[in-house]
């Protein structure tokens, strides 16, 4: 299959990647990206995406995404990863709402249930009007901070 994104590393990029792999400097993700890029270089190793995926225990799509990122965003972004364009959103529940969620959790579960599940608690929070909408994950994070 014809590859859409071709990896051609300059000599300095190749040496930089070799140094990262040799010294294992940086995060494990960075080292793996360096290994993948070295094997994907068309002028040197030129491994297939499937071979690279099998060698480094990742999916073929991961290799394809890294190729695309190198071509579209450049060497540094491909190696170090992309920063979030938007920071994580603000908290969904304020302090009073969190206190009400915790109080609900400490109370008795509804009839027919022996304990509160996160999804059951999330439904109850919406039912009681504590929050307009809330996911079980938000409830989990709220309870994890305190219980």
C-alpha positions in Angstrom: 0.0 0.0 0.0 1.3 3.5 -0.9 2.0 5.5 2.2 0.5 9.0 2.3 3.0 10.4 4.8 6.7 9.6 4.1 9.3 10.0 6.8 12.6 11.4 5.7 14.9 12.3 8.6 17.8 14.7 8.2 21.2 13.6 9.5 20.8 15.8 12.6 17.3 14.5 13.4 18.5 10.9 12.9 21.4 11.4 15.3 19.1 13.1 17.9 16.7 10.2 17.8 19.6 7.7 18.1 20.9 9.5 21.1 17.4 9.4 22.8 17.1 5.7 22.1 20.6 4.9 23.3 20.4 6.9 26.5 16.7 6.3 27.1 16.4 10.0 27.8 13.0 11.5 28.2 9.7 9.8 28.9 8.9 6.3 27.7 6.5 7.7 25.1 9.3 9.9 23.8 11.7 7.0 23.5 9.0 4.9 21.7 8.3 7.7 19.3 12.0 8.0 18.6 12.2 4.2 17.9 9.2 4.3 15.6 10.5 7.3 13.7 13.9 5.7 13.2 12.3 2.5 11.8 9.9 4.5 9.6 12.6 6.5 7.9 12.4 5.7 4.2 16.1 6.3 3.5 17.4 4.0 6.3 15.4 1.2 8.0 12.2 1.7 5.9 10.2 -0.8 7.9 6.5 -1.3 7.1 4.0 0.1 9.6 2.8 -3.3 10.6 6.4 -4.5 11.3 7.0 -1.4 13.4 3.7 -1.9 15.3 4.6 -5.5 16.1 8.2 -4.7 17.1 7.2 -1.9 19.5 3.9 -3.4 20.7 1.6 -0.7 19.5 -1.1 -0.4 16.9 -0.5 0.3 13.2 -2.7 3.3 13.5 -0.2 4.7 16.1 2.6 4.5 13.6 0.5 6.1 10.9 -0.5 8.9 13.3 3.1 9.6 14.2 4.0 9.7 10.5 1.3 12.2 9.9 2.2 14.3 12.8 5.9 14.4 11.6 4.9 15.6 8.2 2.1 18.0 9.2 3.4 19.4 12.5 7.2 19.0 12.4 9.9 17.0 14.1 9.6 18.5 17.6 5.9 18.0 17.9 6.1 14.5 16.6 8.8 13.6 19.1 7.5 15.5 22.2 3.8 15.3 21.6 1.3 18.0 21.2 0.2 20.4 23.9 -3.5 20.8 24.5 -5.0 23.7 22.6 -7.5 24.2 25.5 -6.8 23.6 29.1 -9.2 21.2 30.9 -12.6 22.6 31.7 -13.4 24.1 35.0 -15.0 22.1 37.8 -18.6 21.1 37.1 -19.8 21.2 40.7 -19.2 23.9 43.2 -18.4 23.3 46.9 -22.0 23.3 48.0 -23.0 20.9 45.3 -20.1 18.6 46.2 -21.2 18.6 49.8 -24.7 17.6 48.8 -23.4 14.8 46.6 -21.3 13.5 49.5 -24.3 13.8 51.9 -26.5 11.9 49.5 -23.8 9.2 49.2 -23.6 8.9 53.0 -27.3 8.4 53.2 -29.2 5.2 52.6 -29.4 4.0 49.1 -32.9 3.8 47.4 -35.1 0.9 48.2 -34.1 -2.3 46.3 -30.3 -1.3 46.3 -27.8 -2.4 48.9 -25.2 0.2 48.1 -24.8 3.3 45.9 -23.3 2.8 42.5 -21.8 5.8 40.8 -24.4 5.8 38.0 -27.2 5.4 40.5 -25.8 8.3 42.5 -25.4 10.5 39.4 -29.1 9.8 38.5 -30.2 10.7 42.1 -28.1 13.9 42.0 -30.0 15.1 38.9 -33.3 13.9 40.2 -32.8 15.9 43.4 -31.9 19.0 41.4 -28.4 19.3 42.9 -27.0 19.6 39.4 -28.7 19.9 36.0 -26.6 17.2 34.5 -23.7 15.1 36.0 -21.8 12.1 34.9 -20.8 9.1 37.0 -17.2 10.1 36.4 -17.8 13.5 37.9 -19.4 11.8 40.9 -16.4 9.5 41.2 -13.9 12.3 41.2 -16.0 14.2 43.8 -16.1 11.2 46.1 -12.5 10.3 45.6 -11.3 13.6 47.0 -13.1 13.1 50.3 -14.1 9.5 50.9 
